[in-house]
Each structure stands twice: as C-alpha cells, then as structure tokens.
Amino acid sequence: MDPGSAAGSGGTFLSLSDSEQRCYSGLYALCQPDSLGNPAAGKVADLFRASQLPAETLHQVTEVCGAKRLGFFGCGQLYVALKLMAAAQAGLPVRLESITGELPLPVFVGITNELEMRYANHPSANESQPHILGSGPGSAPRPPADRPVPRHPDTSMDKQEAWSPPRSPGVSPPRSPSAYRNYPYAAQRNGTDTLLAYDGKVPSRPSVPQENSSPSHYSLKPQPEPPVITRAGSVERLVERAEADYSDDPWRITEEQREYYTIQFRSLQPDLSALIVGTVAKNFFTKSKLPIPELSHIWELSDVDKDGALTFPEFCTAFHLIVARKNGFLLPETLPATLRPGFVEPGVVTAPPSEATQPLIVFDDNMRPGANQLEMCSSGLQMTSRPGVTAKQDTRDESRKPEFSPKRIPDLHEKPIQRVSTLKPDSPQELDANMKSRTRPRSYSSTSIDDAMKKVEEPPTPPPRPQKTHSRASSLDLNKLFQQSSQGGKSVWLPPPPALPPRPPAAQIFSFMPGSEKSSQKAVHQPNFADFSKFSEEETIVTAALSTEDLAPKSDSTVVQQGHAPQKPVRRKLHPESLSATPPLTTPYSAATMTKPTQRPPPKQKREIQMAIRKNRETNAVLTRLNSELQQQLKVVHRERVTLESQLELLRPVAST
Amino acid sequence: MAVCIAVIAKENYPLYIRSVPTQGELKFHYTVHTSLDVVEEKISGVGKALADQRELYLGLLYPTEDYKVYGYVTNSKVKFVIVVDSSNASLRDNEIRSMFRKLHNSFTDVMCNPFYNPGDPIQSKSVFFCAHTLSIFYVTIH
C-alpha cells in the first residue's frame, strides 16, 4: 500500500508521515478493500462516523477528497479523506491545503476489530447498539468501521481496552467472516453492532494507535489468529492491486443476502412466487427507519413493473437498497444493472459483498425486531436500545438459524407489523398452542372412548366400516371420527357439533325401516333410522347389544341396531348422552354388522346395501360440511388465541416494569 | 412545447407544478389556477351523463395570445393541466393527448408507491415522475 501513490491517485498530493502511513494503511485495510483496491463504502462510512466529526464536516470531507465526484471511495480518496478528517479534528478547515502538512493522526472512535467482535465483546457490542441505532440513520455516509489491520504494528497496546467490539475488517476472505458476522450467526452480532453503533460505543477517543493496537489486540486473542493472518495476507494483496474488477460492488446481492431476503420475504408472504402487497411492504420497510422519501425512492427503483406490489426479485432489490442506504450508500438514480430483477448474480460470496453484508446487518437489525418481538417481549420488552438489543440477539441466536446479527430495537409500535414478521417466531408458539388445543379434544375424546370402552367391554371396532361411518348420532360419528382420525391422522377433534340440522333422511328411513327384526342387514345398512323412542333405552340396548356380539342376530339386537341407528340424528343434539352411548353403540353395532352380513337374505341385500350406501354418503357429506365449518371455527379461535396470547405477553413485561 | 405542467388534486390544490422557464413561474401558476375553473365547468357539464363516458382529455381549455392551456382529468378527479406555448403551432391534438397519457402513466406509477400518500405533493424524490414530466416538456421540441 503506497499512501503516496494512493493519494496521488486521488488527485491530491498527500504527504504522509510514517505513522500516518501506517495508520491509514491500517484503516484502509479495515475498510476491506476489494480487488479493485477500493475500500468498502460501508466501512468507510463507519470510519467517518467513528471520527465523530459533525455530519457537515464529513460531507465536506467527502466532497473534497473526490469521493462525491467519483461516487465511491477509492483508495486514494480514502487516504485523502483520512487526512482531511485528521485536519478537521485538528480544527483546520476541510480543504486540500490543510492536509499538505503533517497532521496528527485522525482519531476514530469505536473502530472495532471484527475478530474481537466475534468473541467476547458482546456486551459492549450490545451497549453500542443502542447508540448506533440512534446515530445510524441520520449520519452522513461514513467510513465503515475501521478494521484493525493485523499486520500493522501497534504502537499503543494500552489503548486496547477502549475497544469496542472489533469488527472484522474482512478483506475478501475475511469478508465472509464479516458477512457471517452480519448474519445472525449467534456469535457475530458484534459485527453488526459495531456497524450500527460506532459512535456511542467507545466513549474515549482512541487515538490512531488504537487502530493499530487492534491488530495487536487481535494478536492477543488466540482465536483470531487464523483470520488475522488471512486478513493480513489479503489486505496486502488488495493493497498492492491497482485496479481490479468491481467485485466489491455494493449493488450486488450476495448469496447470504439473498438467503436473508428470502427468509424475510417468507415471513411476509410464504409463497415465494407471490407478491407482497404495497401496504405490507410499506410497513415492513418502514421498520428500517429510513425516511419516507428515501423509502419512496427505493420503492420506485425496485418496483419495476409498477404494480404496487413486490415480487421476490423486486423485494430483494428493495431490501438491498435499504441495506445499502443504511450503510451510507447514496441511492442511485436508476436501478443498477446488478439489482434488476432479471439479473442473475453469479453467487458472489467472497470479499465483494462486504458492504452488502454490512448493510445487511444493519438492516437486519431493523427488520429483525419483528422476529425477535416475542423474545423481546419475553425478555422484558426493552424497546430501548441496549437491553433490547441484547435480548434480541440472545433470543434470536437461540431461536433462529440463519439469524442476522444485531437488530435494531424493535419499535413497540411496530408490534402489529412485526406480527407479520414474527410469524416465524410465533409459529413455534403457535404450534405448541395448536398442539395443545388439538390434544385437548383428543384427550376429551379419548376419555369418552375409554368410558365407552369400559362400558362395552370389548375392543374398539375394527377399522371404520362404511356402515359405521354413517352412524347415526353426530356424537357417534365423532367417536368414529376420532377413531378414523387416530387411524387416518385427522388432526382436529371437533367437539360434538353444537347444532346439527336433523337428518332429513332419518324420518324417511324410519318409515322405510319399520324396525323389522328380520332385516338384520337392514339394521346394518340403515343406521340412519331414527328410532327416537328407543333412545331412552339406549343404555340397556347397548348392554344387550353386547351380548349379540357373536353371531346370533337376535331380533332384539337388530332392533337395537335399528334403534341405535335412528337415534343417530337425535344423538347429535343430545351430545352428552350420546357421547357415552355412541361408543358402546358403535361397538355392538359393528359387532352386529359383522355378524349380520353372513345372515343377510340375498334378495333384499342389494336394496339394503344401496340404501345404506346412500345414507352413508349423505352422512358423509353432512359430516364433512360440519367438519369444515368446525375447523374454520377452530382456526378463528386459534387466531384469536394467538393474538390474545401475544397481547398478553406484551402486557406482561409492561406490567412487570 | 410545453412550458408548464401541473397536477392538481381533487380538492383543487396543486400536487405538482413544474415550468420550464423557471422564471415567470408565478404567471403559470396563476394560469393553471384560473384554468381550473374551465376544467370544473367541463367536467361538471359532462358529469350529468355517465361518468365513465366522460372523456378524460378535455382539450383546449382556453387560448391566450401567448399560450394554450390543455386539460385532462382522471376518474379520481385529479386534473392535469399543460400549458403550451402558442408559438409552437404545429402541436397537434394527438401529441397533446400523448403527453397527457404519459403524464397519467407517471402519475399512476407514483400512486402505486405505497409510501406515497394520496394528496401529498409529489416530491422531487419521485424521480421517475419528474423525469417523465421533463420528458414531456422537451419531447415536443422537434
């Protein structure tokens, strides 16, 4: 890295002392220069922010160093900018003339070492987050976090304690670590934390040596050694490279980012091929806390088909633009080619995405709050930065797989919106609720079945027979349903239907079946017959039917059967009684049916069978309808329950505080 | 050549006014404002008939010695007014219609943006809208 030449490339002659060269080289390496030698804009933005200069000054610096002209920070521009910032911090006006001389090294607050971030400094990272959040959005594009360049000699090791969680500078290979840092990989919140909250993090003003000390800090830690080494190597490589391909294009979406976007998309709209309507997307993107005009601009850029809704590629584009904006990139006037929906990105996973990943992290903070809402609530609903972020991260890390690192503190007001995005975190709870709700009726039915079983004193009926399904009473049906569901995996146990319309055919069938005893088969096939008069005798009949298990198709049993059958519609209305009665009825009925077929007289067989089939079909239709209605009711109730539970959770910490 | 383009909301306040000669804007603002009366007169007259039969393009609202004013109203009572320099006599009606069509399309694109609240002035941040309006200004310069 040749500061002189770099400065020269910036169009300004910079004379840098050795210490300045070292410092700037370190900072340059921190900025994760890409193959082109251009520092990552996000890192540059962080660097700017860390300099703690007023925004106006930073704007001036950006202009003077030529980055505004160029549209990005080249190596030379960065050096000029660093020198200008040093000048500004020294109190000199931001002019090229001021930087011709020797100046004290610029001081960057909170320049963190990514490696350090990876581990231990989570608390500080968490702390810094709130600060970051406050300062993030409004700040001018600032240099990204300075990454301590490991290979730079550090002069003042003693300043290391002022470190905020280090941010991985991420030259190309290390970029992935930084990228991962950004993502919710548990340990790497720090990266995003540092991204977010540069300013607030380190109160003290670390001098330049601090950055240099970060490498030493790095070296102190055993873990970062390997990445440090790689980073050093890559930094050197990049530094020496004059120009390279724009692999560090901030307008490219990396694979990791795409995965993240996919997850976010799914949280809003489970179908990846469907659209996210405008209002939903608006609420979602508003959480990023970007100003509305900028969001409007981003929308205009990304909604290429101008339909007021976002397809998945458009959503990725919009998300990416927001991420970039949060990291300090100015929004382009037109959509970059790489962000067009039709653009196929050849999976850039290496260094280039550093900025992208960084923004991603920042944005994730914004977007993630919804996901972490539940955890947040459970952790005390700390909407303020610090504890919320911590809790969020913790919970998030625990709960989520592809978590993204530090998120912004979710807004309490965003709760309802976050409901959408919290669908995923909600789902586990929902599932639990569902399971509970489902099991509850199960247990209920099982108990009734047990009772019935005890009464019947015989094993449950064999796999559902057609005749059994159309068993008369709804409760009887439910029991059968339960059996079927247990066999067929039906998940919903509907309580006995509150009010079912009386089965019309019952009356007809009743007339048709005058309860002739001879038609054992009739009894078998016409369970719908409603012999209301026999309902009261059901209990006795049940016990009597038990005895008819084995073959003898006694007329009593047939009558009983018929009696059972006709009582079916009645049973629907008389749930409590029928519930207990139906299982016994079912079993004897099935037993009877088993015996009956063998004794059916052939001539009537067909007619009986047909009648029975018809009745069964009708019964099935009715029950299906009933089932669907009840399931819908169940869904509604579930939804209400979920909402109430979430409200309760939200209220709970409030009540506790 | 269009010298002024204005988008007026249903309540007759301007959402967007842009003039090409940026000096003398006030004159065009005044012109647009007074042309609203003519627009109202035209749409109220046709309003009695079936609304969907009403022509969106209102045509020449009134000519002055310096310029002509054309009007266009959408179904949501948002009015577009274009002031055209009279010196450019070769502007045909079709061209004016096409200008209005472009304007309408750009306006619907702005409307589709969920971050835009209907009734808000169309910010210059709505880049595409401004770009399209500027193209309307200059496309007619042959």
Interface residues (C-beta under 8 A of the other chain):
Chain A: G278 T279 A281 K282 F285 I292 P293 E294 L295 S296 H297 W299 E300 D303 K306 D307 G308 E333
Chain B: T108 D109 V110 M111 C112 N113 P114 F115 Y116 Q123 K125 S126 V127 F128
